[in-house]
Structures are given as structure tokens and as C-alpha cells.
Amino acid sequence: MTRRAAYRRGAWAETVAAWWLRLKGYRVVGRHVTARRGTGLGEIDIVVRRGGVLAFVEVKARGDAGLAAAAISPTQRRRIERAARGYVANRPDLDGCVIRFDAVLVSPWRPPRHLADAWRTDSSGW
């Protein structure tokens, strides 16, 4: 798969995931949230909120949901966690929200699979 095709597939998967989360009652508060380049903080695909829960969502598109889930590496999780800390630190209006890390797995000809609380942070900084 070319780089351009992979980018298009990823963008399509994120759009499908955002639509799916909206149908489940979440409000999308951010997409493609990035820290400043060079900080090593990473990128968050989608940030959603429902009530007092703020979820940072990683979207993976693969031919099979199992492969998509396996594609979220521990290194990637740590980057997302660091980016989430930076995001929350700059948004005092989010104080008091329960922080959660979710994943949406997108595979062809199947509805997206939302994994609420897909992983937990290693530290107790939340």
C-alpha cells in the first residue's frame, strides 16, 4: 500500500469512527490533536466527551479487528498518554473529568468496534 493510500484509509477510518462515536452519544471535542513538533508528545486521533468522561481515542483500520487491536503498541500508548496529559493541562474546563483511553477498530464490511477503556495508564498521575 502506498503512503498516500494508507493516509486515505486512515482518514476514512477516523471519519467512520467519529460518526460511530456520535451515534453512541459522544460529543467530538477534538480530532488530530497534536502536541508541538519535537516535543515527543504524539498525536491523538479523536477526543470525545460524554457527561463527565473524557476519552482519548486511537483509531486503527486493518482487514481484521484482531490485527487492528494488536497494532496499538505500548510505545504508541505511552505517546498518546503524554499527549493526553498535555491536552488536559491546557484545558482547565476539563478538570474533574474521568480520563479514559479508548480504541475504535475499523475493518471492511463490519461495523466499527469501540473498545471503551482499551488500556490504562501505568502511572497514577490521573
C-alpha positions in Angstrom: 0.0 0.0 0.0 1.4 3.4 -0.9 1.8 6.1 1.6 -1.0 8.1 0.0 -3.4 5.2 0.1 -2.5 4.5 3.7 -3.2 8.1 4.6 -6.6 8.0 2.8 -7.6 4.8 4.6 -6.6 6.2 7.9 -8.6 9.4 7.3 -11.6 7.4 6.2 -11.3 5.2 9.3 -11.2 8.2 11.6 -14.3 9.7 9.9 -16.2 6.4 10.4 -15.0 6.2 14.0 -16.1 9.8 14.8 -19.5 9.1 13.2 -19.8 5.8 15.2 -19.0 7.6 18.5 -21.5 10.3 17.8 -24.2 7.7 17.3 -23.3 6.3 20.7 -23.9 9.7 22.3 -20.3 11.1 22.5 -19.5 14.6 21.5 -16.3 15.0 19.5 -14.3 17.8 21.1 -11.1 17.3 19.0 -9.6 15.5 16.0 -6.0 15.1 15.1 -4.9 16.7 18.4 -1.1 17.1 18.3 1.5 18.5 20.6 4.0 20.8 19.1 6.5 19.1 16.8 9.7 18.0 18.5 8.1 17.6 21.9 7.6 13.8 21.6 4.1 14.1 22.9 2.4 12.4 20.0 -1.0 12.7 18.4 -4.5 11.8 19.4 -6.9 10.7 16.7 -10.1 11.7 18.4 -11.0 13.3 21.7 -14.7 12.7 22.8 -16.7 13.5 25.8 -19.9 12.1 27.2 -21.0 13.5 30.6 -18.1 13.5 32.9 -16.0 11.1 30.8 -13.3 12.4 28.5 -11.9 9.7 26.2 -8.8 9.8 24.1 -9.5 7.5 21.1 -7.0 5.7 18.9 -8.4 4.6 15.6 -6.9 1.6 13.8 -8.0 0.3 10.4 -7.0 -3.2 9.4 -8.5 -6.1 7.5 -9.4 -7.8 10.8 -10.3 -6.2 14.2 -7.8 -8.5 15.9 -5.0 -7.2 13.8 -6.2 -3.6 14.4 -6.1 -4.1 18.2 -2.7 -5.7 18.1 -1.4 -2.6 16.1 -1.6 -0.4 19.1 1.9 -0.8 20.6 3.0 0.0 24.1 5.2 2.8 22.8 2.2 4.3 20.9 0.1 4.1 24.1 2.7 6.0 26.1 2.8 8.7 23.4 -1.0 9.1 23.4 -0.9 9.2 27.3 1.7 12.0 27.2 -0.3 13.9 24.6 -3.5 13.5 26.7 -1.7 14.9 29.7 -0.6 17.9 27.7 -4.1 18.4 26.3 -5.8 18.3 29.8 -3.1 20.5 31.3 -4.0 23.3 28.8 -7.8 22.9 29.3 -8.8 23.9 32.8 -12.5 23.4 31.8 -11.8 19.7 31.8 -10.9 19.5 35.5 -12.9 16.8 37.2 -13.4 14.7 34.1 -12.7 11.0 34.3 -9.9 10.3 31.8 -10.2 7.2 29.6 -8.2 5.7 26.7 -10.4 4.0 24.1 -9.8 2.4 20.7 -12.1 2.1 17.7 -11.2 -0.7 15.3 -12.3 -0.4 11.8 -12.4 -3.3 9.3 -14.1 -3.7 6.0 -17.7 -4.7 5.8 -18.2 -4.7 9.6 -19.4 -2.1 12.0 -16.7 -0.3 13.9 -15.7 -1.9 17.2 -15.5 0.6 20.1 -13.3 -0.6 22.9 -14.1 1.6 25.9 -11.2 1.8 28.4 -9.0 -0.1 26.0 -6.0 0.4 28.2 -5.0 2.1 31.4 -2.0 4.3 32.2 1.0 2.9 34.1 1.2 5.9 36.4 -1.3 7.2 38.8 -1.0 10.8 37.5 -4.7 11.0 36.6 
